[in-house]
Amino acid sequence: MTAQSLPGMGTLERQFRETSYPISEAHPEAERYPWMSDDELAELAADIVRNGQQLPNLRLTDDRILDGRNRELACRIAGIEPAYGKVDIPDGGFLIPVLDDLA
């Protein structure tokens, strides 16, 4: 099976087992983080089916993924339309990593 083009997305796709899924182009910062294994993606997809998507995938104003490319793919695997939030970083701006699970 091959990926279908989606509005606002190019023809990028990612293989999961025997199926290709459409994915958003990623910002270079997002590409610093590895893709999950098929088993990890299957587990995340099952969790999304059970509990819904807990965090939105963050896109820049040019629609490139900044955070959540594994989550986007897991939603597609689960048959759930991914939710997105927009991030506007001005020209010359920079990214500051935020760790929200520190307690």
Secondary structure, DSSP 8 states (H G I E B T S, - for coil): ------TT--S-EEEETTEEEE---B-TTGGGS----HHHHHHHHHHHHHH---S-EEEETTS-EEE-HHHHHHHHHHT----EEEE---TT-----------
